[in-house]
Amino acid sequence: WLHFLSSCSHWSFALSPADQPTPQAIEPQAIVQQAAAPSRMQMPQGNPLLLSHTLQELLARDTVQVELIPEKKGLFLKHVEYEVSSQRFKSSVYRRYNDFVVFQEMLLHKFPYRMVPALPPKRMLGADREFIEARRRALKRFVNLVARHPLFSEDVVLKLFLSFSGSDVQNKLKESAQCVGDEFMNCKLATRAKDFLPADIQAQFAISRELIRNIYNSFHKLRDRAERIASRAIDNAADLLIFGKELSAIGSDTTPLPSWAALNSSTWGSLKQALKGLSVEFALLADKAAQQGKQEENDVVEKLNLFLDLLQSYKDLCERHEKGVLHKHQRALHKYSLMKRQMMSAAAQNREPESVEQLESRIVEQENAIQTMELRNYFSLYCLHQETQLIHVYLPLTSHILRAFVNSQIQGHKEMSKVWNDLRPKLSCLFAGPHSALTPPCSPPEDGLCPH
């Protein structure tokens, strides 16, 4: 077990402050050596298939910020760069979109049986600000999901990506994965994965896949509605601001009063002054509505998108399992069956011994390949079992999202209600009598029309 634990990092451990890696520029060789060193971790008890992480533990692993930095103009294209800052590594590095691409490729190379999140699409020409901002948010979600994964978070590839400050980060990422096989080849448990799997693993896999698909579809609809709610708040802010500006425009109108209306000049003057003053409250209302919309975008929509990205990575993993190792296993079995028939036919036709020996050698090689594919298939199911558990660890994120949504609504309506209530007494200025004596506004009847 000690040998297994030192070679297969399926388990999380907390770093003390003294164990925290040094920030900023780190030599890649030192990073590789440090990552290769045996980790001080607590021995897990029971079945190694089972995970014991909590959502709080995963979220506390790291918080990575991805911010746009000023664009650098090339001869033909504008290059977008990002400042990637890791709380855990106390580092801040510059990354291009292609750096993220290589980083993801190395993760897929080393961990083909794990949930590697997808990257947002690359758009070469005509990338407007809205697209660039959406991609920045997606890259931030991607790197945070990776940095909080129990396995990825302890891998050298992640540390290089988040802390190596050299200009050739892509080469360093590739070098770190050279001559290093995938997780199946480096985990001593790989050949024994079947022993830890339940007998009905295939049925469990099918049920879990269907459940995650249903959860994804439901949360996708929730995300769409949350986007519309946040968008309406921002549109409401724009309308309130314009409404206030129109009131201010009326109050600032300098068109001279016609002579036949001179008797009511004081009324029109006080009315203009009151309307102009109301624009301040409407600007404040617009600001409150905009804040609520932005808060719901960041605390509700983005968290829903984070969860959807995780669920999508699980769906992608299921497809890789079926189209990858499972499909290769089936092809290997089919090839083995054809070779066996060829050998039986050769023996029946009394062919040369050399050709029969060659067929026998190929059959032995194919049997070894089939055995390896069977082991990979079970290991893939082993990883799928753990990744399914990881999905369920993230499910309590739902309560965080709903709490953020409810709090945003309560706070937003509370603040706007206060502004509306502060504005209401000022409406009395709009009801000046014929001798400039102010009268309070009437209570509207049921039809909403005031008899005055």
C-alpha positions in Angstrom: 0.0 0.0 0.0 2.8 2.4 0.8 4.3 1.7 -2.6 0.9 2.3 -4.2 0.3 5.5 -2.3 3.6 7.0 -3.3 3.0 6.4 -7.0 -0.7 7.1 -7.5 -1.9 10.5 -6.3 -5.6 10.0 -5.9 -5.7 11.6 -2.5 -5.7 15.2 -1.3 -3.5 16.6 1.4 -3.3 20.0 3.0 -0.1 22.1 2.6 1.1 23.9 5.6 2.4 27.5 5.1 6.0 26.1 5.3 5.2 23.7 2.5 3.8 26.4 0.2 5.9 26.6 -3.1 7.8 29.8 -3.8 6.0 32.3 -6.0 6.9 34.0 -9.3 9.8 32.8 -11.4 10.5 29.1 -10.8 12.9 27.0 -12.8 11.1 24.1 -14.6 13.7 21.6 -13.5 13.1 22.5 -9.8 9.3 22.2 -10.4 9.7 18.7 -11.9 12.0 17.6 -9.1 9.7 19.0 -6.4 6.6 17.3 -7.9 8.5 14.0 -8.3 9.5 14.0 -4.6 7.4 11.8 -2.3 4.5 13.7 -0.9 3.7 13.8 2.8 0.1 12.7 3.1 -2.1 10.9 5.5 -2.8 7.3 4.8 -6.4 6.8 3.5 -8.4 4.2 5.2 -10.7 1.7 3.5 -11.4 1.3 -0.2 -9.1 3.6 -2.3 -11.9 3.8 -4.8 -13.9 6.1 -2.5 -13.2 9.8 -2.2 -13.6 11.7 1.0 -13.4 15.3 -0.2 -15.9 18.1 0.6 -16.9 21.0 -1.5 -15.2 23.4 0.9 -11.9 21.4 0.7 -12.0 21.6 -3.1 -12.8 25.3 -3.3 -10.1 26.0 -0.7 -7.4 24.4 -2.9 -6.9 27.5 -4.9 -8.5 30.5 -6.4 -7.2 31.6 -9.8 -7.9 34.9 -11.3 -7.7 35.4 -15.1 -7.7 39.1 -16.2 -7.2 40.8 -19.5 -4.1 42.8 -20.0 -3.7 45.6 -22.6 -3.8 44.3 -26.1 -0.5 44.1 -28.1 -1.0 44.9 -31.8 0.9 42.8 -34.2 1.3 43.4 -37.9 -2.1 41.9 -38.8 -3.8 40.7 -35.6 -4.4 41.9 -32.1 -3.0 39.5 -29.5 -5.0 39.1 -26.4 -3.0 38.1 -23.2 -4.2 37.2 -19.8 -2.7 37.7 -16.4 -3.2 34.4 -14.5 -2.8 34.8 -10.7 -2.8 31.8 -8.3 -3.6 32.3 -4.7 -2.1 29.0 -3.7 1.3 29.5 -5.5 1.3 33.2 -4.8 2.2 33.7 -8.5 1.2 36.0 -11.3 2.1 35.0 -14.9 1.1 36.1 -18.4 -0.6 33.5 -20.7 -1.9 33.5 -24.2 -4.9 31.4 -25.4 -2.5 29.0 -27.1 -0.8 28.4 -23.8 -4.1 27.2 -22.4 -4.5 24.9 -25.4 -1.1 23.2 -24.8 -1.9 23.0 -21.1 -5.2 21.2 -21.8 -3.5 18.9 -24.3 -0.9 17.8 -21.7 -3.7 17.1 -19.1 -5.5 15.0 -21.7 -2.2 13.2 -22.5 -1.5 12.4 -18.8 -5.1 11.9 -17.6 -7.2 10.6 -20.4 -9.6 8.9 -17.9 -10.3 12.1 -15.9 -12.6 15.1 -16.3 -10.5 17.6 -18.2 -12.7 20.6 -18.8 -13.1 21.9 -22.4 -11.7 25.3 -23.5 -13.8 28.0 -25.1 -13.5 28.2 -28.9 -10.8 30.2 -30.5 -11.9 33.1 -32.8 -9.2 34.4 -35.0 -10.9 37.4 -36.7 -13.6 39.8 -35.6 -13.3 39.0 -31.9 -15.4 41.8 -30.3 -15.2 42.8 -26.6 -18.2 40.7 -25.7 -16.6 37.6 -27.1 -13.2 38.4 -25.5 -14.9 38.9 -22.1 -16.9 35.7 -22.4 -13.8 33.8 -23.3 -11.9 35.3 -20.3 -14.7 34.1 -18.0 -14.6 30.6 -19.6 -10.8 30.4 -19.2 -11.1 31.4 -15.6 -13.7 28.6 -15.0 -11.5 26.1 -16.8 -8.3 26.8 -14.8 -10.2 26.9 -11.5 -11.8 23.5 -12.1 -8.4 22.1 -13.0 -6.6 23.7 -10.0 -9.2 22.2 -7.6 -9.3 18.7 -9.0 -7.8 16.3 -6.4 -5.4 14.8 -9.0 -4.5 17.7 -11.3 -3.8 20.0 -8.3 -0.8 18.0 -7.3 0.6 17.5 -10.8 3.7 19.3 -12.2 1.8 20.4 -15.3 -0.5 22.6 -13.3 2.4 24.1 -11.2 4.3 24.9 -14.4 1.3 26.6 -16.0 0.5 28.7 -12.9 4.0 29.6 -11.8 6.5 29.4 -14.6 7.2 32.9 -15.8 9.5 32.2 -18.8 8.5 33.0 -22.3 8.6 29.4 -23.5 6.0 27.9 -21.2 4.5 25.7 -24.0 7.8 23.9 -24.5 8.2 23.5 -20.7 4.8 22.0 -20.5 5.6 19.6 -23.3 9.0 18.7 -21.8 7.3 17.8 -18.5 5.2 15.3 -20.2 7.9 13.8 -22.4 8.7 10.1 -21.8 5.9 10.2 -19.2 3.1 7.8 -19.8 -0.5 8.4 -18.9 -2.0 7.8 -15.5 -2.6 4.1 -16.3 1.1 3.5 -16.8 2.2 5.4 -13.7 -0.3 4.2 -11.2 0.6 0.9 -9.5 -3.1 0.3 -8.8 -4.0 0.2 -12.5 -3.6 -3.5 -12.9 -5.8 -4.1 -9.8 -8.5 -1.6 -10.5 -11.0 -4.4 -11.3 -10.7 -5.7 -7.7 -12.1 -2.4 -6.3 -15.0 -2.1 -8.7 -18.5 -3.2 -7.8 -19.8 -6.2 -9.7 -22.5 -4.0 -11.4 -20.2 -1.3 -12.4 -21.5 -1.2 -16.0 -25.1 -0.7 -14.8 -24.0 1.9 -12.3 -22.1 3.7 -15.1 -25.2 3.8 -17.4 -27.4 5.1 -14.5 -24.9 7.7 -13.5 -24.5 8.9 -17.1 -28.2 9.3 -17.5 -28.5 11.1 -14.2 -25.7 13.6 -15.1 -27.3 14.2 -18.5 -30.6 15.1 -16.8 -28.9 17.3 -14.3 -27.0 19.1 -17.0 -30.2 19.7 -19.1 -32.0 21.1 -16.0 -29.1 23.4 -15.0 -28.7 24.6 -18.5 -32.2 25.9 -18.4 -31.6 27.4 -15.0 -28.5 29.2 -16.4 -30.5 30.5 -19.3 -33.2 32.0 -17.1 -30.6 33.4 -14.7 -28.9 35.1 -17.6 -32.2 36.7 -18.7 -33.0 37.9 -15.1 -29.5 39.5 -14.8 -29.9 41.0 -18.3 -33.3 42.4 -17.5 -31.8 44.1 -14.4 -29.1 45.7 -16.5 -31.6 46.8 -19.2 -33.8 48.2 -16.4 -30.8 50.2 -15.2 -30.4 51.7 -18.7 -34.1 52.6 -18.9 -34.1 54.2 -15.5 -31.0 56.2 -16.4 -32.6 57.4 -19.6 -35.8 58.2 -17.8 -33.9 60.4 -15.4 -32.0 62.1 -18.2 -35.3 63.0 -19.9 -36.6 64.5 -16.7 -33.4 66.5 -16.5 -33.8 67.6 -20.1 -37.3 68.9 -19.4 -36.0 70.8 -16.3 -33.1 72.3 -18.3 -35.2 73.4 -21.2 -34.6 77.1 -21.9 -37.4 77.7 -24.4 -39.0 81.1 -23.4 -42.5 80.9 -22.0 -45.1 82.4 -24.4 -46.8 85.6 -23.2 -50.3 84.0 -22.9 -48.9 81.6 -20.4 -47.2 84.3 -18.3 -49.7 83.9 -15.5 -48.5 80.4 -14.9 -44.8 81.1 -15.2 -44.1 80.4 -11.5 -45.8 77.0 -11.8 -43.8 76.0 -14.9 -40.5 77.2 -13.3 -41.1 75.2 -10.1 -42.1 72.2 -12.0 -39.0 72.3 -14.2 -36.8 72.6 -11.1 -38.5 69.7 -9.4 -38.2 67.5 -12.5 -34.5 68.3 -12.9 -33.9 67.4 -9.3 -35.6 64.0 -9.7 -33.0 62.9 -12.2 -30.5 62.4 -9.3 -32.7 59.7 -7.8 -33.3 58.0 -11.1 -29.6 57.9 -11.7 -29.2 56.3 -8.3 -31.9 53.8 -9.1 -30.2 52.9 -12.3 -26.9 52.4 -10.4 -28.6 50.0 -7.9 -30.3 48.0 -10.7 -26.9 47.7 -12.6 -25.2 46.6 -9.5 -27.8 43.9 -8.9 -27.5 42.7 -12.5 -23.7 42.5 -12.4 -23.8 40.7 -9.0 -26.2 38.1 -10.4 -23.9 37.7 -13.4 -20.9 37.1 -11.2 -22.5 35.2 -8.3 -25.3 33.3 -10.0 -24.7 32.9 -13.7 -21.0 32.3 -13.5 -21.4 29.7 -10.8 -24.0 28.0 -12.9 -21.6 28.1 -15.8 -18.9 26.6 -13.6 -21.1 23.7 -12.7 -22.2 23.2 -16.3 -18.6 23.2 -17.4 -17.9 20.4 -14.8 -20.9 18.4 -16.0 -19.9 18.8 -19.6 -16.4 17.5 -18.8 -18.1 14.4 -17.3 -20.2 13.9 -20.4 -17.0 14.3 -22.5 -15.2 11.7 -20.3 -18.0 9.2 -20.8 -17.7 9.7 -24.6 -13.9 9.2 -24.4 -14.5 6.0 -22.4 -16.9 4.6 -25.0 -15.2 5.8 -28.1 -11.7 5.3 -26.8 -10.6 2.4 -24.6 -13.9 0.5 -24.9 -13.9 0.9 -28.7 -10.2 -0.1 -29.0 -10.9 -3.2 -26.8 -13.7 -4.3 -29.1 -11.5 -3.7 -32.1 -8.7 -5.7 -30.6 -11.1 -8.6 -29.8 -12.3 -8.6 -33.4 -8.8 -8.6 -34.7 -7.9 -11.4 -32.4 -10.8 -13.5 -33.7 -9.8 -12.9 -37.3 -6.2 -14.0 -36.5 -7.4 -17.2 -34.8 -9.4 -18.1 -37.8 -6.4 -17.4 -40.1 -4.3 -19.7 -37.9 -6.8 -22.5 -38.0 -7.1 -22.2 -41.7 -3.3 -22.2 -42.1 -3.0 -25.3 -40.0 -5.8 -27.0 -41.9 -4.0 -26.2 -45.2 -0.7 -27.6 -43.9 1.2 -24.3 -44.6 4.9 -23.7 -44.0 5.9 -23.9 -40.3 7.4 -20.4 -40.5 4.1 -18.8 -41.5 2.3 -20.7 -38.7 4.9 -19.5 -36.2 4.5 -15.9 -37.4 0.7 -16.2 -36.9 1.3 -17.6 -33.5 3.6 -14.8 -32.6 1.1 -12.2 -33.8 -1.7 -14.0 -31.8 0.4 -13.8 -28.6 1.1 -10.1 -29.2 -2.6 -9.6 -29.8 -3.5 -11.5 -26.6 -1.2 -9.2 -24.7 -2.7 -6.2 -26.3 -6.2 -7.4 -25.4 -5.1 -8.0 -21.8 -3.7 -4.5 -21.7 -6.9 -3.0 -23.1 -9.0 -5.0 -20.6 -6.9 -3.6 -17.8 -7.3 -0.1 -19.3 -11.0 -0.6 -19.6 -11.3 -1.4 -15.9 -9.0 1.4 -14.9 -11.1 3.8 -17.0 -14.2 2.6 -15.1 -12.3 3.0 -11.9 -11.5 6.6 -12.7 -15.1 7.2 -13.9 -16.4 5.9 -10.6 -14.2 8.5 -8.8 -15.1 11.3 -11.1 -18.8 10.5 -10.6 -18.2 10.9 -6.9 -16.5 14.2 -7.6 -19.6 15.4 -9.4 -21.7 14.7 -6.4 -19.2 16.5 -4.2 -19.9 19.6 -6.3 -23.7 19.2 -6.1 -24.0 21.3 -2.8 -22.8 24.2 -5.0 -26.5 24.5 -5.9 -27.3 25.8 -2.4 -24.5 28.4 -2.8 -26.0 29.5 -6.1 -29.5 29.8 -4.8 -28.4 31.6 -1.7 -26.5 34.1 -3.8 -29.6 34.6 -6.1 -32.0 35.1 -3.1 -29.6 37.5 -1.3 -29.1 39.5 -4.5 -32.8 39.8 -5.0 -33.4 40.8 -1.3 -30.5 43.3 -1.2 -31.3 44.8 -4.6 -35.0 45.3 -3.9 -34.2 46.6 -0.4 -31.8 49.2 -1.7 -34.0 50.3 -4.6 -37.1 50.4 -2.3 -35.2 52.9 -0.1 -34.4 55.1 -3.1 -38.0 55.0 -4.3 -39.2 55.9 -0.8 -36.8 58.8 -0.6 -38.0 60.0 -3.9 -41.7 60.0 -3.1 -41.9 63.1 -0.8 -40.1 65.1 -3.5 -43.1 64.5 -5.8 -45.0 67.1 -3.7 -43.1 69.8 -5.6 -44.8 68.8 -8.7 -48.3 69.8 -7.4 -48.0 73.5 -7.0 -51.2 75.4 -6.7 -52.2 78.7 -8.5 -50.5 80.8 -5.8 -47.3 78.5 -5.6 -48.8 76.8 -2.5 -47.8 73.2 -2.5 -50.5 70.6 -2.1 -49.8 66.9 -1.5 -50.4 64.4 -4.3 -53.8 62.7 -4.3 -54.3 59.0 -3.8 -55.2 57.6 -7.2 -58.6 56.0 -7.5 -59.1 52.5 -8.7 -58.8 53.5 -12.4 -55.4 55.0 -11.7 -56.5 58.5 -12.7 -56.3 61.6 -10.5 -59.4 63.8 -10.4 -57.1 66.9 -10.2 
